[in-house]
Amino acid sequence: GVSGGGVSGGGVSGGGVNGGSDSRKRPRAASAGSDAPPSPTSFDYPDGFSPELQFFRLVRDAIASVPQALAPAEYVRRQVAIQAEALGLVSKLPRGSALPQYVRSVLLYMTTSAEEHAARTQKILNADSSPAATATAPGPLVLFDEATQSYAWIDSTVDDASLARMEVMHFERFVSQHGGVYGMGGGRGLHAAPIKAQKAALTLPPGSADQLARFQQQERERYASPDQPFVYSLRDATMASVSPIGKKASATGKARDHFLLCAERPPSATLLALVRDAAARLPGREGSRADVCELLKESQFINAGVNDAQISQVASGALDRLHQEQDPCVTYDTERKLWVYLHAERGPSDFHALPQSKKSKPSIL
């Protein structure tokens, strides 16, 4: 549980994990009277950016409020959201953005390595992006510990001015990735045309080997009980539910042959089911078709060596089918050119309560 601004209960103690020493440096919260964020001096604010945005400082302060080395992910997200609402920051977000989505994006940015930042920047930013967006991003400020679903601050040298600079860089990245309309300034507002993202551009940072292994273990559990809903634990510390995909008997037996799929796989592991799961695992519950394809390729049931064109063609058809179901799990945002997953927060009873005609049916795709 979380109480008194910290964490009660066991699991993390003594300044480290299980009472051991820990080399991670706990951040220092902002001192009293330092509410105004410092201005970055190396580049101008981009159009639509409000200097009042201070999500990076809020993350630091939320982690610092926990006496242990690791701060539970749910606690950090909740504290940041509470403080953002209290400070009136919601109105400063890119128009059309939800606060939980923006907080998740900030945390993902803060846990991303410099190499991953560079790879993502090269793929999603236009040539005319501002200096803020193309500036060299730092290494990770925060470590996400998947075993405990917690965050730890790992860069004790960063100051408020550096955090303000990164706030601007993330804002530009977020708008470039998600599209949307700036909340203020720059000639953009309620009636401005949305900023369109590049069609099918890749926006995901690369995953680690440990993340891949954890996903594939979850995938085995998912297809061992295809008649039950399943909840994936995602790399950004959130959860996403997926619907049942078949009867219990379909967990055994022989799968239909398909040139993209491994012969030795559960019969319920169809391409339609795998694409649904890939869409469910989109960080922030939305992403481009290329993002879905990248997550699809992480499945252990996809044959090694298949080319991207084949994956893209199949994923495109499967997403269209999922979109057209009676109870669709995805929808397509035509302005931002992003697929949005709709079932992430459903519980098992929500799926079981659906009429049979609306439940997902097994597919041979």
N, C-alpha and C positions, 0 to 999 in steps of 0.2 A: 504494500500500500504506500501511498504518498501522503505525508502529513507534515505540518509545520514548516513547509518550504523545503523539506528534505525527504528522505526515504526511510520508512520504518521497516523493520523486518530484517531477515538475513540475506545471505548471498553475496553481499559486497560489504567489506568492512576493513578497518585498519588502514584506510587510505589506498587500498588496492583490492584485488580480488581474492576472496577467501583468506583475508588477513595478511597476505604476503605483501612485500614491497612492490611498488609500482613506479616506473620511471616517468609516467605521464605527469605533466604539469597542470595543476588545476588553475583555471582562469581566475583573474580578479574581476569582480563585478565593478561596474562603473561607480565612481564615487559620487557622493551627494553633490548636487549643484552642477552636474555635468550632463544635463539632459540634451542640450543642443549638440547634435553630431558635428564633428569637424568637417570642413569642406576638403575634398580631394583637390590637390593643387596641380597635378600633372596633366589634367585634361578637363574640359568644360563638362557641365552636366548635359546629358543627352536630352532631346526633346521629350517632354512629358514626365521627366524624373523629378520627384519632390525630394529636396534635401532632408525632409523630415523622416524619410524612410530609414529605419535603423534595425532591421531584422537581424543582422549579423550580431549587433550588440545584444539584442534580446536573447539570442541563442547562447551567447557567452554567459550572460547573467543567469539564465535558467540553469545552465550546467554548474555555474559557480555556487548556486543556492543549495546544491546538494553536498553534504559533508563528505560523501564517499567519492572515490575516483570515477565511478560510473554513474551516470544519470539515466534513469529509465526513459526510453524513447517516447513513450506515451506522455510521461510527465513533461518532458522538454517541449513537445509539440503543443500540449495544453497550456503551459505557462507562456509560451511565445504568443499564442493566439489570444490569451486573456490580456496580456500587456499591449498587444497590437490594437485590440479593440479599445482598451482604456485610453490609449494615446491618439486614437482617431486615425490610425494608419490605413484602415480598410479603404477609405475613400481615395487614398494615394496610390492604390494598386493599378496596374494596367486594366483598363475598363473591360469588364466581362470576366475577370479573374476572381476565383473564390479564395478566401483566406486560407483554408486548409491546403489547397493546391499550391499556393504560393509558399507557405511554410515548408511543405515537403520539398519544393524545388530548392529553397534556400539550404535546407539540411543536406540535400543531395549534392549541391554545389560545394558545400563546406567539407564534405567527405571525399571529394574527387581529387585525384592526383593531378599534378601539373601536366603529365603526359596525356592523361585522359581529357583534360581541359583542351589541350592543343588539338587532339584528334577531333573532338566535338566541334571546336571553333572552325576548323578547316572544312567540315562537312556542311554546317548549317548557316554560316554567315555570308551575306552578300559582299561583293567587292566594295560597295559604297558604305559599309558599316562604319560607325563612328570609332574614334580611337579608344573609347572606353571598352567597346566590345572586343576589339582586336588586340588589346593590351595583353601582355603575358600574365596568365593567371597564376596564383600561388600554388604551393603544394597543399595538401589537406590540412585544415585547421582542426578538424574533429574526426575522431575514429568511431566508427560504428561497430560495436561488438555484437555479432549475430547470436552468439551463444546466450547472452543475457539480454538481448534486445535493448541495449543501452548505448549512450554516447559518452565519449571522454574527450576532453580538450587536450590537444597534443602539441600546440604551438604557443608557448608562453611569451614569445617575443613580440607578437603582433600587438600594435597599439590601436587607439581609436581612429586615428587618421587612416591606417591601413584597412581597418574594417569599413570605413566610409568609402574608400576607393573600391573595395570589393563589392560593396552594396550597389554601386553604380554598374560595375561589370556584370553582376548577376542580373540586374534589371534589364540591361541590354540583351543579355543572353536569353532571358525569359521571353522577352517580346519577340526576338528573332525565332525562337523555337516554337512558341505557342501562337504567334500572331496576336490579334487583339487590338484594342484601341487604347492609346495612352489616356491616362486619367486626367491630365491637365497639360496646359502649355503646348508649344510647338504647333499651334494651329489645329490640334486634334482634340476632339471632345465627343459629345453625345452623337453628333450628326456626321462625324467624319467616317470615311470608308474604313473598314477593318484592314489591318496590315496583313496581307496574305503570306503565309509561309510557303517555302519552296515545296512543290508537289512531291510527296513521297520521300522527302529528305530524311536522312538518318539523324536522329536526335539523341540516341542512347549513348551513354559512356560505355566502354567495354566492361564486361563483368570479369571477376577474378575466377581462378580455378576452384577456390573454396566455394564461391557462390554457385558455380556450375554444379559442383558435386552435391551441394545441399538441395538445389532445385531437382536434380535427377533422382535423389532419394525421395523427395516429396512426390515426384511424378510416378515412381513405382508404387507408392502408397495409394495414390489417386486411382490408378488403373487396376489395382488389386481389388478394389470395391467400386466398380463402375456404376452400381445401382444407388450409390450414396452421393450426396453433395460433398464437396471437398473445399477446404480453405487453404490457399497457398500463403505462405509467409514470404513476403517480397523483400528484395534487396534494400528498399528504402524504409524498412521497419514497419510497413503497413501490411494489411491482410486483404485478400481478395477471394470471394467465394465463386465457385463454378458449379454448374448444375450436374445432376446425374446424367450419365451418357448411355446407359443400357442396363440390361438385367445382370444379376449376379453370375449367371451361367456364362455371360460373355467375357468374364475374366479368364476363362480357360478355353481350350480348343484352338483351332487353327485360324489365323488371320488371313484375310483376302490379300492376294498379291498386289503390290503396287510398286512401281519402279522407284518412287521416292522413299518408301518405307521399308524398314528392316523386316525380313521374313519372320524372325523370331521376336514377336511382340504380342501383347494381348489383343484379341480380336476387337476390343472396344477402342483401341488406339487408332482411330481413323484420322484422316487429314482434317476433317471438319472439327473433330474433338480437339486435336492438337492445336489448330488455329484458334479455337475458342480459348484454350488455356493460355496461348501466347498473348492474346488480347487482354486476358484477365491480369496478366503479369506486367502490363505497361505501367511504368512509374507515373504516379499522378493520375492513373486510369485513362490516359489518353496518349496517342502517339501516331506517327505516320505509318503507312503501309510498310515502309522499309524497317521501321522499328519492330512491327509484328513479325516480319520475316527474320530479323536477327534473333528474336526470342524463339521463334519456331525452330531455327537451326540448332538451338541449344538442346532440343529434345533428343533423348537417347534412342528414340524410335525412328529418327530420320537417317537415311543412309548417308554415310560419309562420302564426300566427293560430288554431291549433287551441286549443280551450278545455281547461281543467284537468279538467273532468268527463270529457271524451272520453279524455284521456290516462290518467286514473285507472282508468277502466273497462277499457281495453285492457291496461294494465299489470297490473291485478289478475288478469285471465284468463291472461295470459302467465306470470306468476309461479306461478300454480297449475299450469300445464302443465309448467313447468321443474321444479317440485317433485315432479311425478309421473313424471318420466322414470326409466328404469332406472338411469341413472347421474346422479342429480340434482345440479345445480350449486348449488342453493339449498335451504335448509330454513327453516322458520318457527318462531321461538321464541314459543310461545303465551303464556307468562307475561309476557315483556317486549314482546310485539307488534312484533318486529323480524324482518326477513329477514336471513339469514346466508348469505354466499357461501362455497362450500366448495372451489372449485377454484383458489384464488389461487396456491398454491405448487406446482402441478403443472408438470412440465417437458414439453417436446414429446414425449418418449418415453412419458410416462405416458398421453397421449391416444392416440398411435398404437398402444400396446400393448393398448388396450381391444378386446374382441370387437366385431365389427361391429354386433351387436344392441344394444350399449350406447352406441355413439357417437351424438352428436346428429345427427339427420336434418334435412335441409332442410325448411322449413315454408313454407306459403303464407300464414300468418297475417299 
